[in-house]
Amino acid sequence: MTRLTTVARVLITAFAALLASTAPTATARAGTDPKAPKDFVALRSVDPTIIQEMRYVTPHNFVGERIDGYRQPSCILTRPAAEALHKAQRKLLRQGYTLKVYDCYRPQRAVDHFVRWAEDLDDEAMKGEFYPNVDKTRLFADGYIAAKSGHSRGSTLDVTLVRLPAKPTRPYRPGEPLAPCFAPQGERFPDNSIDMGTGFDCFDTLSHTLDPRVQGQQRANRSLLKSTLEGLGFVNLPEEWWHYTFKPETYPDTYFDFPVSRESLSGAH
Protein backbone atom coordinates (compact mmCIF):
# COMPACT_ATOMS: atom_id res chain seq x y z
CA MET A 1 0.00 0.00 0.00
CA THR A 2 2.84 2.39 0.86
CA ARG A 3 4.49 1.75 -2.50
CA LEU A 4 1.22 2.42 -4.35
CA THR A 5 0.68 5.63 -2.39
CA THR A 6 4.18 6.83 -3.25
CA VAL A 7 3.68 6.07 -6.94
CA ALA A 8 0.33 7.91 -6.89
CA ARG A 9 1.94 10.95 -5.32
CA VAL A 10 4.65 10.98 -7.98
CA LEU A 11 2.07 10.75 -10.77
CA ILE A 12 -0.07 13.51 -9.25
CA THR A 13 2.97 15.78 -8.85
CA ALA A 14 4.06 15.14 -12.42
CA PHE A 15 0.56 15.83 -13.76
CA ALA A 16 0.34 19.08 -11.79
CA ALA A 17 3.70 20.18 -13.15
CA LEU A 18 2.52 19.43 -16.69
CA LEU A 19 -0.61 21.51 -16.20
CA ALA A 20 1.42 24.41 -14.81
CA SER A 21 3.81 24.29 -17.74
CA THR A 22 1.02 24.34 -20.32
CA ALA A 23 -1.36 26.82 -18.56
CA PRO A 24 -1.37 30.33 -20.05
CA THR A 25 0.57 32.86 -18.01
CA ALA A 26 -0.90 36.18 -16.90
CA THR A 27 1.15 37.83 -19.66
CA ALA A 28 -0.26 35.49 -22.26
CA ARG A 29 -3.82 36.12 -21.06
CA ALA A 30 -3.23 39.85 -21.16
CA GLY A 31 -2.16 39.42 -24.77
CA THR A 32 -5.67 38.23 -25.65
CA ASP A 33 -7.23 41.59 -24.75
CA PRO A 34 -8.75 43.37 -27.75
CA LYS A 35 -6.78 46.26 -29.21
CA ALA A 36 -7.96 49.71 -30.17
CA PRO A 37 -8.46 50.53 -33.86
CA LYS A 38 -5.66 52.59 -35.35
CA ASP A 39 -7.63 55.84 -35.19
CA PHE A 40 -7.80 55.79 -31.37
CA VAL A 41 -5.13 57.90 -29.67
CA ALA A 42 -3.94 58.86 -26.20
CA LEU A 43 -5.05 62.45 -25.61
CA ARG A 44 -1.60 63.29 -24.23
CA SER A 45 -0.12 62.60 -27.69
CA VAL A 46 -2.41 65.26 -29.16
CA ASP A 47 -2.51 67.79 -26.31
CA PRO A 48 -0.38 67.23 -23.21
CA THR A 49 -1.63 70.47 -21.60
CA ILE A 50 -5.16 69.20 -20.89
CA ILE A 51 -5.43 68.03 -17.27
CA GLN A 52 -6.42 64.39 -16.80
CA GLU A 53 -8.10 63.35 -13.56
CA MET A 54 -9.32 59.91 -14.52
CA ARG A 55 -11.79 59.16 -11.75
CA TYR A 56 -12.56 55.53 -12.58
CA VAL A 57 -8.96 54.47 -12.00
CA THR A 58 -9.45 55.63 -8.40
CA PRO A 59 -11.98 54.82 -5.66
CA HIS A 60 -13.36 58.38 -5.84
CA ASN A 61 -16.41 57.58 -7.92
CA PHE A 62 -20.03 56.54 -7.28
CA VAL A 63 -19.05 52.86 -7.01
CA GLY A 64 -16.24 53.52 -4.52
CA GLU A 65 -13.58 51.33 -6.13
CA ARG A 66 -11.41 51.13 -9.23
CA ILE A 67 -13.57 50.20 -12.20
CA ASP A 68 -12.96 47.15 -14.39
CA GLY A 69 -10.97 47.88 -17.54
CA TYR A 70 -9.20 51.01 -16.24
CA ARG A 71 -5.58 49.89 -16.00
CA GLN A 72 -3.91 53.28 -16.36
CA PRO A 73 -5.03 56.89 -15.79
CA SER A 74 -5.13 57.74 -19.47
CA CYS A 75 -7.68 59.51 -21.67
CA ILE A 76 -8.15 57.62 -24.94
CA LEU A 77 -10.29 59.05 -27.75
CA THR A 78 -10.83 58.75 -31.47
CA ARG A 79 -8.38 61.07 -33.21
CA PRO A 80 -11.03 63.51 -34.54
CA ALA A 81 -12.42 63.97 -31.01
CA ALA A 82 -8.95 64.47 -29.55
CA GLU A 83 -7.99 67.01 -32.21
CA ALA A 84 -11.23 68.97 -31.70
CA LEU A 85 -10.56 69.01 -27.95
CA HIS A 86 -7.07 70.35 -28.68
CA LYS A 87 -8.64 73.24 -30.61
CA ALA A 88 -10.94 73.97 -27.67
CA GLN A 89 -7.97 73.97 -25.32
CA ARG A 90 -6.12 76.53 -27.41
CA LYS A 91 -9.13 78.88 -27.26
CA LEU A 92 -9.57 78.42 -23.51
CA LEU A 93 -5.89 78.88 -22.64
CA ARG A 94 -6.08 82.38 -24.14
CA GLN A 95 -8.94 83.11 -21.73
CA GLY A 96 -7.10 81.84 -18.67
CA TYR A 97 -8.62 78.36 -18.43
CA THR A 98 -7.64 74.79 -19.10
CA LEU A 99 -9.80 71.78 -19.82
CA LYS A 100 -9.79 68.84 -17.43
CA VAL A 101 -11.14 65.42 -18.38
CA TYR A 102 -12.61 62.96 -15.86
CA ASP A 103 -13.35 60.16 -18.32
CA CYS A 104 -12.99 59.50 -22.04
CA TYR A 105 -13.25 56.13 -23.83
CA ARG A 106 -14.89 53.62 -21.46
CA PRO A 107 -14.65 49.87 -22.11
CA GLN A 108 -17.83 47.78 -22.08
CA ARG A 109 -16.49 45.80 -19.13
CA ALA A 110 -16.54 49.03 -17.09
CA VAL A 111 -20.18 49.62 -18.03
CA ASP A 112 -20.91 46.04 -16.95
CA HIS A 113 -19.25 46.83 -13.60
CA PHE A 114 -21.59 49.81 -13.18
CA VAL A 115 -24.60 47.59 -13.90
CA ARG A 116 -23.53 44.96 -11.35
CA TRP A 117 -23.04 47.68 -8.74
CA ALA A 118 -26.44 49.24 -9.47
CA GLU A 119 -28.12 45.85 -9.03
CA ASP A 120 -26.53 45.42 -5.59
CA LEU A 121 -28.96 47.49 -3.55
CA ASP A 122 -26.99 46.92 -0.34
CA ASP A 123 -23.90 48.75 -1.60
CA GLU A 124 -24.48 52.43 -0.90
CA ALA A 125 -21.00 53.34 0.30
CA MET A 126 -20.79 56.49 -1.87
CA LYS A 127 -24.43 57.58 -1.71
CA GLY A 128 -23.64 60.53 0.56
CA GLU A 129 -21.68 62.25 -2.20
CA PHE A 130 -22.94 61.06 -5.57
CA TYR A 131 -26.67 60.30 -5.18
CA PRO A 132 -27.93 61.62 -1.81
CA ASN A 133 -31.49 62.23 -3.02
CA VAL A 134 -31.89 59.26 -5.39
CA ASP A 135 -33.14 55.86 -4.27
CA LYS A 136 -30.77 53.25 -5.69
CA THR A 137 -33.72 51.26 -7.01
CA ARG A 138 -34.34 54.17 -9.43
CA LEU A 139 -30.89 54.35 -11.05
CA PHE A 140 -31.91 52.46 -14.21
CA ALA A 141 -35.38 53.98 -14.51
CA ASP A 142 -34.06 57.51 -14.07
CA GLY A 143 -31.31 56.98 -16.65
CA TYR A 144 -28.28 57.29 -14.41
CA ILE A 145 -27.09 53.75 -15.22
CA ALA A 146 -27.55 51.88 -18.52
CA ALA A 147 -26.29 48.69 -20.12
CA LYS A 148 -24.58 50.63 -22.92
CA SER A 149 -22.67 53.91 -22.89
CA GLY A 150 -21.72 56.29 -25.66
CA HIS A 151 -18.29 56.49 -24.02
CA SER A 152 -17.58 52.99 -25.34
CA ARG A 153 -17.75 54.31 -28.92
CA GLY A 154 -14.68 56.48 -28.31
CA SER A 155 -15.85 60.02 -29.11
CA THR A 156 -17.50 60.91 -25.78
CA LEU A 157 -15.81 62.47 -22.77
CA ASP A 158 -16.58 63.99 -19.37
CA VAL A 159 -14.93 67.37 -19.03
CA THR A 160 -14.78 70.55 -16.96
CA LEU A 161 -12.82 73.81 -16.73
CA VAL A 162 -10.01 74.79 -14.35
CA ARG A 163 -8.84 78.35 -13.92
CA LEU A 164 -5.12 78.98 -14.48
CA PRO A 165 -2.76 78.64 -12.78
CA ALA A 166 -4.22 75.24 -11.96
CA LYS A 167 -4.02 74.12 -8.38
CA PRO A 168 -3.86 70.34 -7.84
CA THR A 169 -6.89 68.49 -6.52
CA ARG A 170 -5.99 66.72 -3.30
CA PRO A 171 -6.26 62.92 -3.33
CA TYR A 172 -9.49 61.38 -2.12
CA ARG A 173 -9.05 59.38 1.08
CA PRO A 174 -11.27 56.26 1.14
CA GLY A 175 -13.55 56.38 4.16
CA GLU A 176 -13.43 60.16 4.55
CA PRO A 177 -16.71 61.97 5.32
CA LEU A 178 -18.76 62.57 2.19
CA ALA A 179 -20.45 65.84 1.26
CA PRO A 180 -23.36 66.01 -1.21
CA CYS A 181 -22.26 66.69 -4.77
CA PHE A 182 -24.74 69.58 -4.98
CA ALA A 183 -23.60 71.32 -1.77
CA PRO A 184 -22.03 74.80 -2.05
CA GLN A 185 -18.59 74.60 -3.64
CA GLY A 186 -16.79 75.23 -0.35
CA GLU A 187 -18.52 72.22 1.20
CA ARG A 188 -18.16 69.72 -1.67
CA PHE A 189 -15.06 67.61 -2.28
CA PRO A 190 -12.37 70.20 -3.13
CA ASP A 191 -12.10 69.65 -6.87
CA ASN A 192 -9.97 72.27 -8.64
CA SER A 193 -12.69 72.78 -11.26
CA ILE A 194 -14.43 76.13 -11.40
CA ASP A 195 -17.88 76.10 -9.81
CA MET A 196 -20.32 74.29 -12.11
CA GLY A 197 -23.06 74.06 -9.49
CA THR A 198 -22.48 70.37 -8.78
CA GLY A 199 -19.56 68.01 -8.73
CA PHE A 200 -18.82 65.48 -11.48
CA ASP A 201 -21.10 62.43 -11.71
CA CYS A 202 -23.71 64.03 -9.50
CA PHE A 203 -26.89 61.95 -9.84
CA ASP A 204 -29.31 64.84 -9.44
CA THR A 205 -31.44 67.04 -11.67
CA LEU A 206 -29.22 69.98 -10.70
CA SER A 207 -26.66 68.41 -13.03
CA HIS A 208 -28.90 69.15 -16.02
CA THR A 209 -26.89 71.64 -18.04
CA LEU A 210 -29.64 74.25 -18.29
CA ASP A 211 -31.43 73.59 -14.98
CA PRO A 212 -33.10 76.94 -14.17
CA ARG A 213 -32.05 76.75 -10.53
CA VAL A 214 -28.41 77.10 -11.58
CA GLN A 215 -27.79 80.81 -12.08
CA GLY A 216 -25.10 83.48 -11.78
CA GLN A 217 -21.46 82.47 -12.07
CA GLN A 218 -22.28 78.75 -12.04
CA ARG A 219 -24.48 79.13 -15.11
CA ALA A 220 -21.89 81.35 -16.80
CA ASN A 221 -19.24 78.69 -16.21
CA ARG A 222 -21.41 75.98 -17.75
CA SER A 223 -22.17 78.27 -20.69
CA LEU A 224 -18.48 78.92 -21.33
CA LEU A 225 -17.73 75.22 -21.49
CA LYS A 226 -20.79 74.52 -23.62
CA SER A 227 -20.32 77.33 -26.13
CA THR A 228 -16.63 76.56 -26.58
CA LEU A 229 -17.11 72.84 -27.19
CA GLU A 230 -20.26 73.12 -29.27
CA GLY A 231 -18.50 75.61 -31.53
CA LEU A 232 -16.04 72.85 -32.42
CA GLY A 233 -18.46 70.02 -33.10
CA PHE A 234 -19.25 68.62 -29.67
CA VAL A 235 -22.81 67.93 -28.52
CA ASN A 236 -23.78 68.13 -24.86
CA LEU A 237 -25.95 65.57 -23.09
CA PRO A 238 -28.61 67.85 -21.51
CA GLU A 239 -28.79 65.77 -18.31
CA GLU A 240 -25.06 66.12 -17.54
CA TRP A 241 -23.20 69.41 -17.80
CA TRP A 242 -19.88 67.54 -18.10
CA HIS A 243 -20.82 65.07 -20.88
CA TYR A 244 -19.91 65.84 -24.52
CA THR A 245 -19.76 63.79 -27.73
CA PHE A 246 -17.86 64.83 -30.84
CA LYS A 247 -20.00 64.54 -33.98
CA PRO A 248 -19.99 62.93 -36.42
CA GLU A 249 -18.79 59.95 -34.40
CA THR A 250 -16.12 57.78 -35.99
CA TYR A 251 -17.85 54.66 -34.66
CA PRO A 252 -21.52 55.56 -34.10
CA ASP A 253 -22.70 51.96 -33.70
CA THR A 254 -19.71 50.13 -32.17
CA TYR A 255 -19.15 49.55 -28.46
CA PHE A 256 -15.52 48.64 -27.77
CA ASP A 257 -14.07 46.67 -24.87
CA PHE A 258 -10.29 47.11 -25.06
CA PRO A 259 -8.77 48.14 -21.69
CA VAL A 260 -7.74 51.71 -20.93
CA SER A 261 -3.97 51.27 -21.18
CA ARG A 262 -0.98 52.10 -23.36
CA GLU A 263 -0.86 48.45 -24.43
CA SER A 264 -4.27 48.77 -26.05
CA LEU A 265 -2.81 51.37 -28.41
CA SER A 266 0.59 49.71 -29.02
CA GLY A 267 1.00 48.34 -32.50
CA ALA A 268 -2.00 50.28 -33.67
CA HIS A 269 0.00 53.36 -34.66
JOJOJO-V931285 format. One line per field, one symbol per residue. phi: phi as a letter, one per 40 degrees, with the letter a starting at -180 (. if undefined). psi: psi as a letter, one per 40 degrees, with the letter a starting at -180 (. if undefined). burial: # if it has 9 or more other C-alpha atoms within 8 Angstrom, else .. Layout:
phi=???
psi=???
burial=???
This chain:
phi=.ccccccccccccccccccccbcccdccccccccbcdcccbcdccbaccccbbccccbccaccgadcdgccacbcbacddccccccccccccdcbgbbcbbcabdbcdcccccdcccccccccbdbddbcadbbccccccccgcbacbbddccgbbabaabbccccccccccbdgcdbbdcbcddcbcdccccccbgaccgccacccddbdcccbgcccccccccccccccbhcbccdcbccbbbcbcccbcbbbcbcccacccccgcb
psi=dddddddddddddddddddddeihidddddeeiiiiieeiihddedgeehhhggdeeiegiedeihihegdighhhiidddddddddddddddeeeiiihhdibhhidddddddddddegeegfdeddddfdehhdeedddeedhieihddeeeeiihiaihiihhiihiihhheiihiieeiidedihgieiihediiifhgieeehdfheehabddddddddddddddeeeihihdehdehihhiiidgeehhifiigidddehee.
burial=............................#...#.##...#####.##..##################.##..#######.#########.###..####################.##..#....######..#....##....##..###############...............#####.#..###.########..###.####.#..#...#####..##.###.######..#######..#.....#######..##....
